[in-house]
Amino acid sequence: MANFNPHKKAVLVLAGILVLSLSLSSCDSLRKKFTRQKKKGEAEDQAFVPVLEPEEYPAPIDNPQQNYKENYDLIKAWYKDLWTAIDDKSTARYLHYTIGQVTNHITRMEQLVDVPTRADLAKLAGFLDYYKASLDTPWNVRNVSRIQSDLRGFDRFLRDHLRADRIKGHFVKSVK
């Protein structure tokens, strides 16, 4: 038989109680930490399905001057994006997209004006032709000064000749 000292016995009992109390007090936090629970957002998403009511959108405006001005403003915005893309040396794919957007708006504007103004719009699109053709060459081979000159000419021609207030009498009613 082992003869234990009562003092050692008391220390062992206290150590056992301490270990037991620590394990019981941290048991919940450990259990919470290592048990997987569903997120509240997933349960709500599956339970709630919104019902969307159709919204009536207004018919497009049949005012050629207003439509022209909107396309003009969009061309100016895409033109700024084009300059930024040139300065940042963006990819040819993005530059093709930007030029395509500008040309698309020029085409929409052509439908709203008479024949002489259409010729001016075609000339405006011509300023982008050299740049569009040069996109297939690497950046270090491109004639950047020529491209910037053409783009300045594009902006100048757009501002001086094709603003909505400059061509007031040249709008035609769109036929649908």
Buried (B, 14 or more C-beta within 10 A) or exposed (E): EEEEEEEEEEEEEEEEEEEEEEEEEEEEEEEEEEEEEEEEEEEEEEEEEEEEEEEEEEEEEEBBBEBBBBBBEBBBEBBEBBBEBBEEEBEBEEBEBBBEBBBBBBEBBBBBBEEEBBEBBEEBBEBBEBBBEBBEEEEEEBEBEEBBEBBEEBBEBBEEBBEBEEBEEBBEEEEE
